């Protein structure tokens, strides 16, 4: 760029790549590329049919979303199911393909179907969302904002960002097929993975959302999960912070069943939680980094709330964290005890030579002073003898030291008012 091209310009606040006019404000304060993605994202969750055409004709009017790729043709997103219009588009000589989205019961005026991970939380009523001193209004039928999604978290009002993908995918294709590699086998394996992540994931979101609806009868939302991307072999979604951890577990369990518990086909995941207005681009990078940490630790793992677990460990440790949360809510345990344990962990279990914001750096050998101090805090904060014994059994077990960061963070978030 020369000086005249960047004068009175600033970076797009979303992508940080393209320049926009300094005078732009509010919803207009984005570049043309981000504006196009935003518009596509508004239409895509409601899209019933995906049409590919060579040229734009009278059959493709602007009352629904048209994505123009110039010489590469156009893509048309059809939200309704008007049979007369579909017949007209099908008969248009410029039409190349018509795909039904997430619907295998397609009629004679389509050429096939395609699964697409597109579950989003749609508002079932008008809502007002307060964020600090700002109040925003959203209409029924619109996609719920992250600010409303965060309100459906238990405890702290935050969102959870989850990224997952299949481990050793290249090795799975090469070594997995061994000397039987062929185009058809590679295509079949690729389609099988995509079928799970692009298709069945929508069903997983739907089933969990139905469970939550009974717990949150006042929730003005039809789905608790916002799939930003899902397909091929990976997932990127947003949900209330605690529900994002739940769905990570469920996706792994369902994928294990889908692969018939094949130990060579596993998933790793990275998770982070933020305030709802924190830049999603940065959140995505943080979750991606957490996923890398899980893979570096041995794969078939999840990096979540500062700790890394094998999948078969997280169910039990989350149950323990939930148990402590309930004790605090029932006034059987002081919330301050959690912060006392946090101080002990920082003082006696932390390797200060390592620095990583996403995972706690535990020492290889703990400072033995952890034990008497832990006994002291247990005696000081817990009156019930049975509860004392239960917490001491967990807290003083060396095998649980590398799980304390998750427990502390989960309980702190779950019990925040």
Secondary structure, 3 states (H helix, E strand, C coil): CCHHHHCCEEECCCCCCCEEECCCCHHHCCCHHHHHHHHHHHHHCCCCEEEEECCCCCCCCCCCEEEECHHHCEEEEECCCCHHHHHHHHHCCCEEEEEEECCCCCCCCCCEEECCCCCCCEECCCEEEEECCEEEEECCCCECCHHHHHHCCCCCCCEEEEEEEECCHHHHHHHHHHHHCCHHHHHHHHHHHHHHHHHHHHHHHHHHHHHHHHHCCCCCECCCEEEEEEECCEEEEEEEHHHHHHHHHHHHHHHHHHCCCCCCCCEEEEEEEECCCCCHHHHHHHHHHHHHHHHHCCCCEEEECEEEEEHHHHHHHHHHHHHHHHHHHCCCCCHHHHHHHHHHHHHHCECCCCCCCCECCECCCCCCHHHHHHHHHHHHHCCCHHHHHHHHHHHCCHHHHHHHHHHHHHHHHHCCC
